[in-house]
Amino acid sequence: MIKSYDIHPALRDAPREHTLCVTGHRPAKLPKGEKQQALIKTIQYYLDIAIEKGYTHFLNGLADGTDYLMAEYLFQIREKRPGIQIIGIQPCEDYEVFFKKRNYDLKHLQRMKEQVNALICLPGSWRDEDIFFTRNRMLVDHASAVIAVCSDRHSGAMQTLHYAKECGLAWCQIAANPELLYTPPPEQWPVIRNGF
């Protein structure tokens, strides 16, 4: 069991200046249908920008929704660029129970856990206070940039983005479910960036 995540080899060997963390809303707060496909293309567009900027290590909190969408794309990219490293950070030992309780897709969790280059499982239970907050801080503490897909001000993803801003990370906030009359291409999707 890991007592201090700072000593985990996967994080120790990840150069912070080339490490980006991802965060975002769960499935219920993401668009459906055509707009979801446009959001996925937008996520891919900004992950491509990150890779062009030299990011090679990606920290993922293994949540359903945004984390899964980003992981799936990074798994595809890694096939062409083996230098890409995806590190999964599981917030607790009984995370599968949490997935079942929330009716998230357990196959998504299993796929991410099987495909990441390294898996870090933090001690504790999903019922423990601040367990997800601890995971989110860990994502930020070992990265130099964040891509966040979020709009809801009271979400864990938005809290993670605020913490990243406080820590001086470069950031890219992609609107999760914008009220648009049309479906824009990735470069026109509502996005705010700073240093990214």
N, C-alpha and C positions, 0 to 999 in steps of 0.2 A: 504494500500500500504506500502511495506517495504522500509523504508528510509535507514536503515543500516542492512545489512545481518548478522552482528555479533550478533544481538539480536534475530534472528529467533530461536525458540526452537529446531528445527530439527538439526541445526548446533551447538547450545549451548550444546546439550545433546550428541553429537557425540564425543567420545574420539579421539582426533587427532592422537594419537599413534596407533589407530586401524582403522583409516579412510584412504581409498585409493580413488583417483580420476582416472577417465578413460577419455581418449581423443583419437581421431583418425580421419582418413580421411572419407570423405563422399563417397557414393556409386561409383561415377565415377572413383575414384582413388583406388578402391579395385579390386582384381582379380575376374574373373568369373569362373563358372564351377567347375571343380575338384580342382583347386588351391584355389578357395574361400572356398570350404569345408575344405581344409587343413588349411587355415588361421583360420577358425572358431574353428577347433579343437585345434589349437595353442593358440588362445585367451582363450579358456576354460581351457587348460592346465595351463596357467599362472595365471588365476583367481583362480584355485584350489590351486596353490602354495601360493597365497596371503592368502587364507582362512586358509590353513595349518599354515601359519606364524602368524595367529591371527587377521587378518583384518576382521572386522564384519560390517563396515559401508562403503558404496560405493557411491561416488558422481558422478552423471552422468549429462552431459550437454544437454541431450535430442536431440541430432542431429541424422539425419538419417545416416545410414552406420555403422561405428564402435560402436558408442554409443548404437545404437539399438541392434546390435549383442551381445554386452556385457550385456545389460539389460535383454535380453531374457534368457541368460544363468543364470544370477543371480536370475531371477524370478523362474527358475526351482530349483536352489539350495535352495532358501528360503523355498520351500515347505518341504524340508527335514530338513532344519536348520532354524527354525523360528527366531533365533537371528540375522540373516542377515538383514540389513537395507539398503534400496536403496533410496537415496535422489536425486530427480530430481531438477535441477536448470535451469529454463526456462529463457533465456536471455532478454526477452522483453514481453510486454503484447500482441502484435500482431504477435506472433511467427507463428501461423497458416498461416497467410498471406505470411510470408517469405517462409514457406514450399511450398505453392502453387506456388509462383513466381519461385522457383527453381525446380519445378516438383519433389519434394521429396514425399515419400509415407506418406500421412497424417494419414493413419491407424497406421503406426509405431509410430507416435507422440502420437496419442490418446491412444494406448496401453500402452506406457511408462507412460503417465500422469495418467492413471487409475490404474496402477499396482505399482507405487512407494509407499514407505511407507510415504513419505512426499514430497510435491511439493512446491518449492520456485519460485515465479514469480517476476523477477526484473522489476522495472518500466521502461517505455520508449518504443520506437519503434525500429524495426529492421533497420530502416533508420538512426537512431542516430549513430553518430560517436563513435567508440570504444565500442559499446554495447556488441559485442561478446568477445572482449578483457577483458571487465569487468567481464563477466561470467567466462571466462577461468581463470582469476586471482583468482576469488572466489573459484573455484574448488581447486586450488593449495593451497591457503591460509588456507584451513581448512583440509588439508590432510597431511600425513607423507610419502606417496608413490604415485606413478603414474604408470599406465600402458598406454603406448602410442603406437598406431598402425599407424605408419607414416614413409614415405620415402621422400616426397616432402619437400625440405628445406624452401620453401616459403609459407607453409601452416599454418593455425591457430593451428593445432595439434602440429606441430614442434615448434611454438612459445611457446605454453603451456609447452611442454617438456623442452625447454630451460629455461623458467621461473622456473619450478620445480627444475631443476639442480641448478640454481642460489640460490634458497631458501634452498638447501641442502636436498631435498626429496630423498628417495630411488626411483630408477626408473628402468623400464623395457621397452625397445623400441623394438617392434616387427615390422619387415619389412612389409610394407603394400602390395607391389606388386613386390617381388624380381624376377629378371630374372633367373629362374632356369630351368635346362634341365629336371628335374624330380620333383615330388611332394613329399617332405620329410615329415616324421612324426613330430609331434609337438616339440619333443625334439631336432630335427635337423633343424627346421625352423630358418632362420636368425634372431637372437635376440641379443641385447646388454643389459647388466644389470649392475647396480651399487648399492650395498647395498640392493638388492632385491633378 
